[in-house]
């Protein structure tokens, strides 16, 4: 793991909510991440300094606040009216964040920083790499809520404003 990514993961661990217990790691194949990235590239728009400079500036600021290199995050916008954001991580080295155009149109840049920080938080805390077996149990739903609290904490660090975090 690159040094800056390792530093970001350690930083995230200090912010993890106490009820969000670190699960055993499940490393997926990098081909899965590559396949998701190709699909998003075909069905959406890659967030970059040339194509989406304002959104890329938000991504860059979020990554700086979370002590992460922007190269670790592949980010895309897809055309959809829903207010949606999601993070995919098939390994511990990179993640893919996807946000809907409905979300982009609704939120101010500082609000978007909370959402992107929240999604990257899931990656830094390894939420996508755990093997949750019983998804119908009460324990699963409690643990999932604890994960969301942890990710919200990283979203707060990313936007650096409680008011913006609450608004988002």
N, CA and C of each residue as an Amber inpcrd file, in Angstrom:
protein
   504
   0.8490000  -1.1710000   0.0000000   0.0000000   0.0000000   0.0000000
   0.8980000   1.2370000   0.0000000   0.6730000   2.1660000  -0.9340000
   1.4800000   3.3900000  -0.9640000   1.3960000   4.1440000   0.3650000
   2.4570000   4.8760000   0.6680000   2.5660000   5.5420000   1.9710000
   1.4130000   6.5080000   2.2410000   1.0550000   7.3270000   1.2590000
  -0.0220000   8.3000000   1.4780000  -1.3640000   7.6000000   1.6970000
  -1.6230000   6.5230000   0.9590000  -2.8540000   5.7600000   1.1580000
  -2.8560000   5.1120000   2.5400000  -1.7430000   4.5630000   2.9460000
  -1.6250000   3.9670000   4.2650000  -1.8940000   5.0130000   5.3500000
  -1.3730000   6.2140000   5.1540000  -1.6050000   7.3120000   6.0980000
  -3.0890000   7.6730000   6.1510000  -3.7520000   7.6880000   4.9950000
  -5.1800000   8.0090000   4.9430000  -6.0120000   6.9430000   5.6550000
  -5.6510000   5.6810000   5.4820000  -6.3660000   4.5910000   6.1450000
  -6.1730000   4.6850000   7.6590000  -4.9700000   4.9600000   8.1090000
  -4.7060000   5.1150000   9.5440000  -5.4950000   6.2950000  10.1140000
  -5.5490000   7.3890000   9.3740000  -6.3180000   8.5630000   9.7830000
  -7.7970000   8.1910000   9.9240000  -8.3230000   7.4610000   8.9370000
  -9.7320000   7.0490000   8.9590000 -10.0170000   6.1320000  10.1500000
  -9.0660000   5.2650000  10.4760000  -9.2550000   4.3510000  11.6100000
  -9.4260000   5.1120000  12.9150000  -8.7750000   6.2570000  13.0590000
  -8.9110000   7.0610000  14.2710000 -10.2860000   7.7180000  14.3620000
 -10.9600000   7.8330000  13.2500000 -12.2610000   8.4950000  13.2040000
 -13.4000000   7.4820000  13.2210000 -13.0850000   6.2140000  12.9950000
 -14.0980000   5.1520000  12.9380000 -14.9770000   5.1870000  14.1890000
 -16.2870000   5.0810000  13.9920000 -17.2620000   5.0180000  15.0820000
 -17.0390000   3.7330000  15.8700000 -17.1840000   3.7960000  17.1790000
 -16.8670000   2.6410000  18.0360000 -17.7120000   1.4140000  17.7140000
 -18.9130000   1.5870000  17.2280000 -19.7630000   0.4440000  16.8830000
 -19.4410000  -0.1660000  15.5340000 -18.6010000   0.4940000  14.7680000
 -18.2020000   0.0130000  13.4400000 -16.9350000  -0.8140000  13.6020000
 -17.1130000  -2.0860000  13.8750000 -15.9780000  -2.9640000  14.0970000
 -15.3710000  -3.3600000  12.7640000 -14.0590000  -3.2780000  12.7090000
 -13.3470000  -3.6530000  11.4980000 -13.5810000  -5.1360000  11.2350000
 -14.0760000  -5.4240000  10.0440000 -14.3620000  -6.8100000   9.6780000
 -13.1370000  -7.4390000   9.0290000 -13.1860000  -8.7420000   8.9050000
 -12.1230000  -9.4400000   8.1900000 -12.0950000  -9.0010000   6.7420000
 -10.9180000  -8.8860000   6.1920000 -10.7760000  -8.3910000   4.8230000
 -11.1200000  -9.4600000   3.8040000 -11.7370000  -9.0110000   2.7320000
 -12.0430000  -9.8550000   1.5890000 -11.5080000  -9.1240000   0.3730000
 -10.4090000  -9.5660000  -0.1390000  -9.7770000  -8.9100000  -1.2930000
 -10.3910000  -9.4710000  -2.5660000 -11.0040000  -8.6240000  -3.3470000
 -11.5650000  -9.0420000  -4.6250000 -10.5050000  -8.8890000  -5.7040000
 -10.7580000  -9.4610000  -6.8160000  -9.8040000  -9.3800000  -7.9190000
  -9.8340000  -7.9880000  -8.5420000  -8.6790000  -7.5040000  -8.9530000
  -8.6040000  -6.1760000  -9.5590000  -9.3700000  -6.1230000 -10.8690000
  -9.5870000  -7.2840000 -11.5190000 -10.3690000  -7.2890000 -12.7680000
 -11.7830000  -6.7770000 -12.5230000 -12.3210000  -7.0430000 -11.3290000
 -13.6560000  -6.5830000 -11.0050000 -13.6910000  -5.0510000 -10.9510000
 -12.7010000  -4.4460000 -10.3380000 -12.6180000  -2.9850000 -10.2890000
 -12.4310000  -2.4290000 -11.6930000 -11.6020000  -3.0650000 -12.5000000
 -11.3870000  -2.6280000 -13.8760000 -12.6800000  -2.6980000 -14.6840000
 -13.4380000  -3.7660000 -14.4890000 -14.7030000  -3.9350000 -15.2230000
 -15.7060000  -2.8440000 -14.8280000 -15.7920000  -2.5530000 -13.5420000
 -16.6920000  -1.4900000 -13.0720000 -16.2560000  -0.1490000 -13.6460000
 -14.9680000   0.1120000 -13.6180000 -14.4420000   1.3700000 -14.1540000
 -14.7570000   1.5140000 -15.6410000 -14.5790000   0.4610000 -16.4000000
 -14.9010000   0.5090000 -17.8470000 -16.3850000   0.7670000 -18.0790000
 -17.2220000   0.1090000 -17.2860000 -18.6570000   0.3180000 -17.4150000
 -19.0340000   1.7650000 -17.1260000 -18.4860000   2.3160000 -16.0390000
 -18.7880000   3.7020000 -15.6920000 -18.2610000   4.6680000 -16.7440000
 -17.1180000   4.3670000 -17.3220000 -16.5580000   5.2200000 -18.3750000
 -17.4450000   5.2010000 -19.6100000 -18.0890000   4.0890000 -19.8850000
 -18.9650000   3.9860000 -21.0470000 -20.3370000   4.5960000 -20.7890000
 -20.7780000   4.5780000 -19.5350000 -22.1310000   5.0350000 -19.2320000
 -22.1750000   6.3720000 -18.5060000 -21.0210000   6.9670000 -18.2790000
 -20.9940000   8.2310000 -17.5500000 -19.8420000   9.1050000 -17.9940000
 -19.5680000  10.0920000 -17.2200000 -18.5170000  11.0690000 -17.5210000
 -17.4780000  11.0270000 -16.4070000 -16.2280000  10.8310000 -16.7950000
 -15.1370000  10.7880000 -15.8080000 -14.9220000  12.1980000 -15.2530000
 -14.8430000  12.3170000 -13.9500000 -14.5570000  13.5950000 -13.3170000
 -13.0650000  13.8490000 -13.4780000 -12.7460000  14.9330000 -14.1670000
 -11.3400000  15.2660000 -14.4210000 -11.1860000  16.7790000 -14.4690000
  -9.9560000  17.1990000 -14.4110000  -9.6690000  18.6330000 -14.4280000
 -10.0650000  19.2730000 -15.7580000 -10.0270000  18.5060000 -16.8590000
 -10.3830000  19.0500000 -18.1710000 -11.8750000  19.0400000 -18.4430000
 -12.5610000  17.9440000 -18.0650000 -13.9790000  17.8060000 -18.3910000
 -14.9090000  18.4330000 -17.3690000 -14.5740000  18.3070000 -16.1150000
 -15.4360000  18.7910000 -15.0340000 -14.5860000  19.5060000 -13.9860000
 -14.0160000  20.6540000 -14.3350000 -13.0480000  21.2960000 -13.4270000
 -13.6100000  21.6400000 -12.0470000 -14.8450000  22.0910000 -11.9540000
 -15.3960000  22.4620000 -10.6450000 -15.5840000  21.2330000  -9.7610000
 -16.0840000  20.1600000 -10.3470000 -16.2870000  18.9310000  -9.5720000
 -14.9320000  18.3120000  -9.2180000 -13.9790000  18.3840000 -10.1470000
 -12.6440000  17.8560000  -9.8600000 -11.9880000  18.6260000  -8.7220000
 -12.1940000  19.9360000  -8.6690000 -11.6490000  20.7340000  -7.5590000
 -12.2190000  20.2650000  -6.2220000 -13.5180000  19.9210000  -6.2180000
 -14.1260000  19.3860000  -4.9960000 -13.4640000  18.0620000  -4.6340000
 -13.3020000  17.1800000  -5.6140000 -12.6620000  15.8860000  -5.3760000
 -11.2410000  16.0610000  -4.8510000 -10.5020000  16.9660000  -5.4360000
  -9.1210000  17.2080000  -5.0130000  -9.0670000  17.7180000  -3.5710000
  -9.9430000  18.6520000  -3.2350000  -9.9940000  19.1890000  -1.8780000
 -10.3610000  18.0940000  -0.8740000 -11.3430000  17.2780000  -1.2350000
 -11.7470000  16.1730000  -0.3650000 -10.5680000  15.2300000  -0.1330000
  -9.8950000  14.8620000  -1.1990000  -8.7410000  13.9590000  -1.0760000
  -7.6490000  14.5820000  -0.2070000  -7.4090000  15.8690000  -0.3630000
  -6.4190000  16.5530000   0.4780000  -6.8160000  16.4950000   1.9580000
  -8.0870000  16.7570000   2.2420000  -8.5640000  16.7490000   3.6270000
  -8.5020000  15.3510000   4.2380000  -8.6460000  14.3270000   3.3940000
  -8.6120000  12.9440000   3.8840000  -7.2260000  12.3150000   3.7520000
  -6.2460000  13.1390000   3.3610000  -4.8440000  12.6980000   3.2500000
  -4.6510000  11.6100000   2.1870000  -5.3070000  11.8080000   1.0430000
  -5.3440000  10.7940000  -0.0090000  -4.9530000  11.4060000  -1.3410000
  -4.2760000  10.6510000  -2.1930000  -3.9710000  11.1050000  -3.5530000
  -5.2100000  10.9700000  -4.4310000  -5.4370000  11.9210000  -5.3090000
  -6.5970000  11.8410000  -6.1980000  -6.5000000  10.6510000  -7.1580000
  -5.2930000  10.1760000  -7.4290000  -5.1280000   9.0400000  -8.3350000
  -5.7240000   7.7630000  -7.7510000  -5.9540000   7.7430000  -6.4610000
  -6.5270000   6.5770000  -5.7930000  -8.0270000   6.4720000  -6.0470000
  -8.6420000   7.5810000  -6.4550000 -10.0960000   7.6320000  -6.6250000
 -10.4430000   7.8770000  -8.0850000 -11.1290000   6.9280000  -8.6800000
 -11.7280000   7.1470000  -9.9980000 -13.1350000   7.6530000  -9.7520000
 -13.4960000   8.7810000 -10.3100000 -14.8080000   9.3700000 -10.0190000
 -15.5630000   9.6450000 -11.3110000 -16.8600000   9.3730000 -11.2830000
 -17.7100000   9.5000000 -12.4650000 -19.0370000  10.1450000 -12.1010000
 -19.6170000  10.8220000 -13.0840000 -20.9810000  11.3310000 -12.9890000
 -21.8040000  10.5370000 -13.9870000 -22.9520000  10.0420000 -13.5500000
 -23.8480000   9.3710000 -14.4900000 -25.1640000  10.1370000 -14.5490000
 -25.7760000  10.0950000 -15.7010000 -27.0080000  10.8270000 -15.9330000
 -28.1770000  10.0850000 -15.2990000 -28.7320000  10.6950000 -14.2620000
 -29.8790000  10.1160000 -13.5600000 -30.5030000  11.2000000 -12.6890000
 -31.8200000  11.2610000 -12.6370000 -32.4670000  12.2830000 -11.8080000
 -32.4010000  11.9830000 -10.3180000 -32.1350000  10.7330000  -9.9480000
 -32.0750000  10.3700000  -8.5340000 -30.9200000  11.0910000  -7.8340000
 -31.0860000  11.2420000  -6.5400000 -30.0430000  11.8260000  -5.7010000
 -29.2550000  10.6390000  -5.1430000 -28.1460000  10.3120000  -5.8040000
 -27.4450000   9.0740000  -5.4910000 -25.9390000   9.2480000  -5.5850000
 -25.2300000   8.6040000  -4.6640000 -23.7740000   8.5090000  -4.7160000
 -23.4070000   7.1390000  -4.1820000 -22.3250000   6.5720000  -4.7140000
 -21.9110000   5.2470000  -4.2820000 -20.4190000   5.0730000  -4.4770000
 -19.8760000   4.1350000  -3.7280000 -18.4510000   3.8400000  -3.7960000
 -18.2700000   2.3490000  -4.0420000 -17.3750000   2.0240000  -4.9570000
 -17.0310000   0.6330000  -5.2550000 -15.5430000   0.4610000  -5.0000000
 -15.2170000  -0.5550000  -4.2450000 -13.8030000  -0.8460000  -3.9820000
 -13.6140000  -2.3510000  -4.0370000 -12.9160000  -2.7960000  -5.0350000
 -12.6380000  -4.2170000  -5.1720000 -11.2980000  -4.6020000  -4.5970000
 -10.5390000  -3.6220000  -4.1260000  -9.2360000  -3.8950000  -3.5290000
  -8.9070000  -2.7680000  -2.5550000  -7.7500000  -2.8480000  -1.9320000
  -7.3470000  -1.8610000  -0.9250000  -6.5320000  -0.7200000  -1.5210000
  -6.3470000  -0.6980000  -2.8280000  -5.4680000   0.2890000  -3.4610000
  -6.2060000   1.4240000  -4.1660000  -7.4570000   1.1980000  -4.5310000
  -8.1870000   2.2150000  -5.2950000  -9.6850000   2.0270000  -5.1100000
 -10.4230000   3.0770000  -5.3970000 -11.8770000   2.9850000  -5.3450000
 -12.4700000   3.7820000  -6.4970000 -13.7340000   3.5500000  -6.7160000
 -14.4700000   4.2690000  -7.7470000 -15.6850000   4.8920000  -7.0700000
 -15.8310000   6.1870000  -7.2410000 -16.9790000   6.9120000  -6.7090000
 -17.8310000   7.3370000  -7.8930000 -19.1330000   7.1230000  -7.7560000
 -20.0520000   7.5330000  -8.8200000 -21.1630000   8.3650000  -8.2010000
 -21.4330000   9.5130000  -8.7960000 -22.5030000  10.3930000  -8.3350000
 -23.4580000  10.6460000  -9.4960000 -24.7020000  10.8470000  -9.1690000
 -25.7010000  11.0980000 -10.2090000 -25.7170000  12.5830000 -10.5920000
 -26.1570000  12.8420000 -11.7970000 -26.2780000  14.2350000 -12.2460000
 -27.3270000  14.9660000 -11.4090000 -28.3480000  14.2380000 -10.9290000
 -29.3470000  14.8430000 -10.0480000 -28.7190000  15.3840000  -8.7730000
 -27.7630000  14.6550000  -8.2360000 -27.0440000  15.0990000  -7.0380000
 -26.1850000  16.3190000  -7.3500000 -25.4870000  16.2760000  -8.4670000
 -24.6280000  17.3990000  -8.8770000 -25.4670000  18.6650000  -9.0490000
 -26.6270000  18.5280000  -9.6690000 -27.4950000  19.6910000  -9.9170000
 -28.1070000  20.2500000  -8.6380000 -28.2900000  19.3990000  -7.6450000
 -28.9490000  19.8190000  -6.4060000 -28.0030000  20.4860000  -5.4140000
 -26.7680000  20.0190000  -5.3560000 -25.8760000  20.4160000  -4.2690000
 -24.8730000  21.4890000  -4.6670000 -24.5780000  22.3250000  -3.7060000
 -23.4780000  23.2830000  -3.8490000 -22.1690000  22.5030000  -3.7250000
 -21.0730000  23.0400000  -4.2460000 -19.7890000  22.3280000  -4.1760000
 -19.3880000  21.8970000  -2.7650000 -19.6090000  22.7510000  -1.7730000
 -19.2260000  22.3770000  -0.4150000 -20.0880000  21.2310000   0.1210000
 -21.3590000  21.1530000  -0.3020000 -22.2080000  20.0320000   0.0910000
 -21.7560000  18.7470000  -0.6030000 -21.3620000  18.8830000  -1.8430000
 -20.8430000  17.7420000  -2.5920000 -19.5740000  17.1920000  -1.9410000
 -18.7850000  18.0610000  -1.3280000 -17.5640000  17.5990000  -0.6630000
 -17.8990000  16.6590000   0.4910000 -19.0000000  16.9110000   1.1930000
 -19.4120000  15.9930000   2.2520000 -19.7740000  14.6390000   1.6620000
 -20.5540000  14.6320000   0.6070000 -21.0170000  13.3790000  -0.0010000
 -19.8450000  12.5670000  -0.5440000 -18.9530000  13.2100000  -1.2630000
 -17.7910000  12.4950000  -1.8110000 -16.8920000  12.0040000  -0.6750000
 -16.7060000  12.8130000   0.3460000 -15.9190000  12.3880000   1.5000000
 -16.5400000  11.1880000   2.2050000 -17.8520000  11.1940000   2.3140000
 -18.5800000  10.0640000   2.9070000 -18.3130000   8.7960000   2.1040000
 -18.4320000   8.8850000   0.7900000 -18.2370000   7.7030000  -0.0630000
 -16.7910000   7.2110000  -0.0050000 -15.8380000   8.1070000  -0.0610000
 -14.4270000   7.7090000   0.0540000 -14.1690000   7.1220000   1.4380000
 -14.8940000   7.6070000   2.4390000 -14.7710000   7.0570000   3.7800000
 -15.0690000   5.5640000   3.8230000 -16.0770000   5.1370000   3.0690000
 -16.3790000   3.7060000   3.0000000 -15.1650000   2.9230000   2.4890000
 -14.4900000   3.4680000   1.4880000 -13.2910000   2.8150000   0.9470000
 -12.1750000   2.7710000   1.9880000 -11.8770000   3.9060000   2.6090000
 -10.7710000   3.9690000   3.5650000 -10.9870000   3.0420000   4.7590000
 -12.2350000   2.8250000   5.1190000 -12.5410000   1.9690000   6.2580000
 -12.7520000   0.5040000   5.8600000 -12.6230000   0.2100000   4.5740000
 -12.7350000  -1.1730000   4.1090000 -14.1380000  -1.7370000   4.1360000
 -15.1470000  -0.8820000   4.0970000 -16.5210000  -1.3620000   4.1760000
 -16.9200000  -2.2460000   2.9930000 -16.3720000  -2.0040000   1.8370000
 -16.7380000  -2.8050000   0.6670000 -15.9780000  -4.1070000   0.5660000
 -15.0390000  -4.3320000   1.4540000 -14.2010000  -5.5210000   1.3750000
 -14.4730000  -6.5230000   2.4880000 -15.6200000  -6.4060000   3.1260000
 -15.9370000  -7.3700000   4.1830000 -16.9900000  -8.3440000   3.6680000
 -17.0130000  -9.4910000   4.2700000 -17.9170000 -10.5470000   3.8490000
 -19.0900000 -10.6080000   4.8200000 -20.1520000  -9.8810000   4.5250000
 -21.3420000  -9.8780000   5.3710000 -22.2410000 -11.0350000   4.9320000
 -22.4000000 -12.0010000   5.8030000 -23.1040000 -13.2050000   5.3970000
 -24.6090000 -13.1260000   5.6290000 -25.0570000 -12.6670000   6.7640000
 -26.4810000 -12.6760000   7.0740000 -27.0630000 -11.2710000   6.9840000
 -27.4750000 -10.8900000   5.7940000 -27.9520000  -9.5280000   5.5550000
 -29.3720000  -9.2780000   6.0480000 -30.0310000 -10.2890000   6.5680000
 -31.3940000 -10.1250000   7.0820000 -31.4390000 -10.0250000   8.5950000
 -30.2940000 -10.0840000   9.2370000 -30.2690000 -10.0760000  10.7010000
 -30.3010000  -8.6530000  11.2490000 -30.7740000  -8.5390000  12.4500000
 -30.7830000  -7.2550000  13.1490000 -29.3610000  -6.7430000  13.3350000
 -28.4410000  -7.6650000  13.6420000 -27.0490000  -7.2890000  13.8440000
 -26.4540000  -6.6620000  12.5900000 -26.8170000  -7.2050000  11.4370000
 -26.3190000  -6.6520000  10.1780000 -26.7830000  -5.2100000  10.0200000
 -28.0450000  -4.9380000  10.2750000 -28.5710000  -3.5800000  10.1110000
 -27.9570000  -2.6060000  11.1200000 -27.7260000  -3.0740000  12.3280000
 -27.0690000  -2.2310000  13.3360000 -25.6420000  -1.9180000  12.8890000
 -24.9070000  -2.9480000  12.4470000 -23.5290000  -2.7350000  12.0110000
 -23.4900000  -1.8340000  10.7790000 -24.4380000  -1.9920000   9.8760000
 -24.4910000  -1.1460000   8.6820000 -24.7150000   0.3140000   9.0680000
 -25.5600000   0.5650000  10.0480000 -25.7990000   1.9430000  10.5120000
 -24.5250000   2.5140000  11.1340000 -23.7960000   1.6790000  11.8640000
 -22.5260000   2.1210000  12.4500000 -21.5180000   2.4800000  11.3570000
 -21.5170000   1.7180000  10.2800000 -20.6470000   2.0360000   9.1410000
 -21.0070000   3.3950000   8.5500000 -22.2920000   3.6730000   8.4330000
 -22.7260000   4.9550000   7.8810000 -22.3040000   6.1070000   8.7820000
 -22.3520000   5.9050000  10.0920000 -21.8950000   6.9420000  11.0190000
 -20.4020000   7.1960000  10.8230000 -19.6200000   6.1200000  10.6790000
 -18.1820000   6.2800000  10.4280000 -17.9360000   7.0590000   9.1420000
 -18.6510000   6.6950000   8.0720000 -18.4780000   7.3820000   6.7900000
 -18.9210000   8.8400000   6.9000000 -19.9870000   9.1050000   7.6670000
 -20.4180000  10.4920000   7.8790000 -19.3330000  11.3000000   8.5810000
 -18.6370000  10.6850000   9.5010000 -17.5450000  11.3740000  10.1950000
 -16.4560000  11.7930000   9.2100000 -16.1290000  10.9080000   8.2730000
 -15.1250000  11.2670000   7.2680000 -15.6710000  12.3070000   6.2970000
 -16.9590000  12.2720000   6.0120000 -17.5780000  13.3210000   5.2100000
 -17.4670000  14.6740000   5.8840000 -17.6330000  14.6870000   7.2090000
 -17.4770000  15.9220000   7.9860000 -16.0470000  16.4360000   7.9030000
 -15.0800000  15.5470000   8.0180000 -13.6750000  15.9560000   7.8750000
 -13.4420000  16.5190000   6.4760000 -14.0500000  15.8930000   5.4740000
 -13.8510000  16.3150000   4.0820000 -14.4060000  17.7030000   3.8160000
 -15.5810000  18.0150000   4.3840000 -16.1860000  19.3320000   4.1100000
 -15.8000000  20.3720000   5.1470000 -15.3380000  19.9150000   6.3190000
 -14.8460000  20.7820000   7.3940000 -15.8770000  21.7830000   7.9300000
 -17.1450000  21.3740000   7.9050000 -18.1840000  22.2490000   8.4300000
 -19.3710000  21.4040000   8.8920000 -19.7180000  21.5260000  10.1620000
 -20.8650000  20.8010000  10.6800000 -22.1490000  21.2650000   9.9930000
 -22.2580000  22.5590000   9.7630000 -23.4450000  23.0980000   9.0960000
 -23.6160000  22.4910000   7.6990000 -22.5410000  22.4230000   6.9410000
 -22.6040000  21.8500000   5.5860000 -22.9180000  20.3570000   5.6640000
 -22.3130000  19.6530000   6.6110000 -22.5670000  18.2210000   6.7660000
 -24.0340000  17.9650000   7.0660000 -24.6120000  18.7390000   7.9470000
 -26.0210000  18.5810000   8.2980000 -26.9000000  18.9120000   7.1000000
 -26.5770000  19.9590000   6.3860000 -27.3430000  20.3560000   5.1970000
 -27.2800000  19.2830000   4.1100000 -26.1540000  18.6230000   4.0260000
 -25.9730000  17.6200000   2.9680000 -26.7790000  16.3800000   3.2570000
